Amino acid sequence: MRNLILLFVISLFFNNLIAQQYVMTKPEGFGAGTTGGGSVAPITVSTESALQAALISTGPKVILVSGTITFSGLMSVKVTDKTLLGLPGAKLVNNVQTQAGSGILYLKDGSNNVIIRNLKFEGPGAYDVDGNDNFCADGCTKLWIDHCDFQDGMDGNMDLKGKTDNATISWCKYGYLKPAKAGGSGGANDHRFSGLVGSSASASAAPADGHFSITFQNCYWSEGCKERMPRARNAELHILNCYYNTSVPNALALGLGGGANNLTCYVEKSDFTNIDRTFSSYVSSDGGTIAVTFSECLQGATNVGSVTKPSYTTSAFPVASVSTAIPNTKCGAGATLNISANGAITSNCTVTGFEKNYVTEISTQVYPNPSNGSFSVKGKEDIRSLTINDLNGKTVISKNDIMAGFDTEINSALEVGVYVIKIQNNSGSTETIKFVKSK
């Protein structure tokens, strides 16, 4: 009975933790001091001109975006004390694929205290002509971008550069659904390069303290991304509970160079299982030094030096749940919040249990579950690999080549607790099942 109570407490803990983290009331990480427009009464905009007027107006503002706003070119604005919220289905779109006409939103140097949540940014697809990005902050101090979807940026999906500092990017999704256009003047025929932190190795192209202090929390680099997830220099990065899943051949997640002021990166509880390359050093081109630590990651790379974990408090969850929590289409990364006409922010899903919303319901059977001894797996199709991870992400059992329809017994002296079974089927599909070992 005591062990069953313990398991219930564990499940309740993770249920509450993830539920609270999905609809965040304020940012965590380096951007924790960002307040945006505060609690002023919101205004609603539905045109490009109205949006621009609201963003550059004086005083705090909470701005609701309604419907699809199609841009005629890059909106370059200096923004201070503003919160920009997307009502359900809101999109900012620019399908112009020329150098001058590309891009959506550009925060000019001097921008400060900006929040952007629940918006979809849609570009025309990658084309390397040194055009503009879906979103660029070129000098914004105190920035929080949460639950946004950045898709098909022409030069990139998101750049954080210039004097931009003290930013948190949480629950955001990046992807490319449109094919890359070849033949651009920049030389890359496939420029599905998602984003930069810092655009130059020069010391003058960095914030006043020398480092871009950026937290990427619960973010999802999805199908179509090829590189720059992110590419960074002169930075102090924390990458927490992020998920990388793209089938692009030879895709690279983290490209890190030192720059004049050097770089540190602490990567924590992130899942790199479905990407070809986790990390590459660009010190040879950027100069300086880098230090990179991978802590409790799946398919993390070898550490370079040592980085101390940031001292601020975050509500992280176990790496074993990243592959189901982050890409969840109702409760995961991207523009999945529910924002009402009065600016109230709620969830589109009801988290009633860790196992209900963050473990995929699939037809592969694991039984008995819970089990106080051995248990069996019967695959819905041929299983290429099966791993059993504890809640710290450590693999405790692994098996390969399990035939569909057959009972495969797994007999191991697992300790009492909660485990996550991750399955890679021969078809390429993946499945995740929560398993409980009882006494």
N, C-alpha and C positions, 0 to 999 in steps of 0.2 A: 504493500500500500504506500509506503514511504517513497519508493521509486516512482510509482505512478503519479504521485503528487508532484514530485520533482519534474517529471516530464511535462505535466500540465503547466507548471510554472514556466518552464523553458519555452513552451509553445506560446503561452500568453505574453511572455516578454517580447518575443520576436514579432508577434502580431501587433502589439502596441507600438513597438519601435518603428516598424516599416509604415504603419498607418500614419504615425505622426510625421515621419520624414517625407512621405509622398505629398502631402499638402503642408508645405512649410509656411509658418507664419512670419519668418524672417530668415535671412540668409545665415549660413554658417561659413566658416573658413575665412579666407583673406578679405572677402567682401562683406563681413559681418556688420560693419558700420553703415551700410547703405540703407536709407529710409525712403528714398524717392519722393513722391508727392505726399506721403503721409496719409492722413485720414480725411482729407478734404473731399467734398462731394464730387463724384465723377462727372465728366462730360463725355459725350459719345460723338465719334467722327466716322465718316464713311467715304471720304474723298481724300485725294492726295493733298489738295490745298488746305483743307481743314486740319488734317493731321500735322502738316508743317506749321501752320499757324499756332496750333496748340503746343507743339514741342518747343518753339522758340519764344513763347509768351513768358512774361515775368511771373515770378511767384510759383509756389508748389501747385502741381496739377496731377490729377489721376485721370488718364485718358483711356477710354474704352474704344477699341476698334471693332466696327461692325461690318461683316461681309468681306468681300474681296476688293482691295484697293490695287489698281493696276498703275504702275509707275511709268512715267514718260522718260525717266532718267534718274540718276543718283540723287537722293535727297541728302544734301550736306548741311548739317545743322549743329549749332552749339546748344546743348541741352543741359539744364540745371534743375534739380529738385523735381523730377518728373517720374511718374509711374505709368507705364504703357501696358495695358492689358488687352488681350484678345478675347472677345466674346466667342462662344463656341463656333468653330468653323471659320474664324477670321483668318485672312491671308493677305500678305503683302507680296505682290507679284511683279516681276520685270522680266519679260521674255526677249528683250532687245539684246542681240549678240554682236554688238560693235563695241570697240574700246570706249568711246565717249558715252555711249548710251547705256552701258551696263551698270549693274549694281542697284541696291535698294536703299539701305540706310547707313549713313556715315556720320558718326559723332565726332565733331571737330575738336581740336585741342582746346582745352578750357572747359569741356563738359565735366559735370560733377554730380554725383548722387543720383544715379539713374537706375530704375528698375524696369525690366521688360519681361513679361510673362505670357505664356499661352498663345504665342503667335507663330504662324507658319510663314517662313520666308522662302519663296520659290523663284529660282532663277531659270535661265534658258538652257543650262547644260554647260559643261566645261569646254572652254576654247581658249587657247593660250596666246592671247594678243595683248597681255599686260592690261587687262581690263579691271573692273571693280568687283568687289565681293558682295555677297548677299548682305552681309553686315560687317562693318568695320568700326572699331573704336580707336581713334587716332589721338588719344589724349584725354581719356575720361578717368577721373579718380573716383573711387567708390562706385562700383558697378555690380549689379546682380541681374543675371539673365537666367530665367527659370522656366522649365517646361516649354521650350520653344523647339521648332522643327526647322532645320536649315537644309534645304534640298536644292541640288543642281546649280550651285553658284558657278558663275562663269570663270572667274579667276580663283575663287575659293568660297567656302561657305561662311567662314568667320575669321577675321583678323583682329588681333589685339596688339596694338603697336603704339609708336610715339611715346607719349607720357602716360599711357593707360596704366593704372596701378590699383591694387587692393580690389580685386574682382573675384566673384564667385560665379561659376557657370554650373548650374545644377539641373538634373533631369532633362538635358537637351539631347536631341537626336540629330545626327548628321548623315546624309546619304546622297546618292546619285541614282536617279531612276532613268534619266535621259542619257543616251550614248554621248561619249566625248567626241567633239569635232576636231579632226586632224588638220594640219597645215597652217597652224597659227605662227605668227612671227616670233614667238618666244621659244619655239623649238620642241616643245613637248606635244606629241600627238595625242597623248592621254593625260590631260591635266586635271584629273579628278583628285586634286590635292586639297584636303578639307580645310586646313586652317593654320595660321601662324600665331606665335607669340613673339613679337619683335620682328621687324622687317630687315634688320641690318645687324651686323656684329659690332658696329661702332658704339662707343660709349655715349655719344651724343644722341643716339637713337634709342634711348632708354629713359625710364623715369628718373626723377631727381636722386633717389636713393640707389640708383644703379641697377635695380632688379624689378622685373615684372612679377609681382606677387599675385599668383593666380591659383585658385582652387577649382578643379574640375571634379564634380561630385555627381555620381549616379548618371553619367552621360553614356551615350550609345553611338558608336561609330558603326554604321550599318552597311547594307549592301551597296556596292558601287564605289565606296571609298578606296582610294589607292595609296595615298600617302598623307603626311602631315596631320596626325591625329593626337597631338599637334606637332608641328615643327617649331622649335624654340631655341632662343639664345638670350643671354643676359637675363635669365629668369630664375625665379624661386617658385617651383611648381609643386602642387600636391594633387595627385590623381587618385581618387578614392571611389571604390565601388563602381568602376566603369567597365563597360562591356564592348568588346571588339568582335564583330562578326561580319566579314566580307569575303566573298569568293573570288575577288579580283586576284589574278595570279601575281605572286611576289609582292603582295601588299605589305606596306610598312606602317606600323603604328606610330612609334615615337622616334622622331629625328631630332637629336639634341646636340647643340654646339655650345661652346663656352661663351664666345664673344668677349669683348674687352673687359667685362665685369664678372665673367665666369657664370656657371649655372649649377643649380642643385635641383634635384627632382626626387620626391618621395612618392613612390607608387604603392598603394595600399589596397589589399582585398579587391583587386581588379582581375578580370577574366580575359585572357588573350588566347583562348583555346582555338578560336576560328579565324585566325589570321596567320599569314605565312611568317612574318618577321615582327618580333616584339619591339626591338630597339636597334637603332644604329647611331653611332657617334659621328658628328660633323665637326669635331675639333680640328681636323686637318684643313678645313676650309674656313671655319669661324674663329679659330684660335682660342686662347684661353684654356680653361679647364672645366670639366664636368664631374659631378658626383651624383650617382643614381643608386637608390636603394629600392629593391622590390620586396615588399613585406606581405606575406600570406596571399600571394597571387597565384593564379592558375596560368601555367605556361609563361611565367615571368622570365626575364633574362638574368644573366649574371650581373651581380652588383659591380658598380664602378666606384671605388672608394666607399665612403659611408656618409649617409645623410640622417640627421636627427628628425624624428617625426615632429611636425608643427605642434606647438603647444596649445592651440585652441581646441575647443571641444566640438566633436562631430558625432552624429548619431549613425554610425556605420552599422552594416549588417554583415553576416558571414559571406565569404566569397562563394560558397557553394550555392547560394541563392541568387547570385548576380545574373546568371544566364536565363533565369525565369522572371525575376522581378523587373529588370531593366527593360527588356523588349516587350513586356506585356502591353498589348494594344489599348487596353482600357485603363490600366493602373500604372503604366510605366513611363519611359522617357518620351518626350515630344509634347505636342500641344494637346494634352489629355486631361487638363483640368476643366472644371465646370465653373464658369464665371457668369454671374447674373447681371441684370441691367443696373443694379445698384452697386456693382463692384464686389459683391461677396464671392469668395472663392471657396469651393467645396470640391469633393472628389466625385468622379464619374463612377466609382465603384465603392462597394461596402466591404471593407476588409474585416471579415468575420473569423479569420483563422489563417495562420501562416501557410498551412497546407492547402487552403482553398484557393487563394489568389496568387500565390507565388510558387506553386508546384503544379506543373501542367497535368491536366487530366488526360491520360492516354490509355491505350488498350493493352499494352504490355502488362503482364500480371506479376506481382511480387506477393508471395503468400507463404505462411501466415504473416500478417503484418498488423500489429506488433508480433514479434517472435521472441521466445526465450532461449532459442537454440538455433539450429540450422533453418534455412528457408530456401524457397525455390523461385526461379525466374522463368517465365514462359514468354518468349518474344512474340510480338505481333508480326515481325519479319526478322530476317537474319540480322543478328547484332554483330557489328564489327568490333566494338569495344564497350566494356562496362566498367565503370569505376564507382567505388563507394567512398564518399568523403565524409569526414566528421564536420562539425559546424565551424571549425577553424579553417576548412578548406583542405586539410591534409588527406591524401589518398591512403586508405587503409587496406583496400582490396581492389584488385584489377583483374579482369578476365577478357579474353578476346575470342572472336569467332564462335558465337553461340547460335545454333540453328533455330529457326522459327518453329514454333509449335511444340517444342520439346521441353519437358521440365528439367531445368538445370539446377542441381542442388548446390547451395553455397553453405559450407560448413566452416565457420570461423568463430573464434572466441572473442567476438566483439564485446567491448565494454557496454554497460547499460547507458543508453543515450539516444539521441536523435541523429540520423545520418541522411545524406542526400545521395541517391543513386543516379548517376548520369550515364545515359545510353546514347551511343552513336550507331545508328543503323547503317546497313550497307547502302541503302538508298540515298544516304546523306542527311536524312531527318534526325533530329535529336529529341530525346525524352528525358524528363526528370521526375523522380519519384521520391517522396519522403518515406524513410523506413525507420521504425522504432524498435530498438532492442530493449526488451523488458527483462526483468530478473526472473 
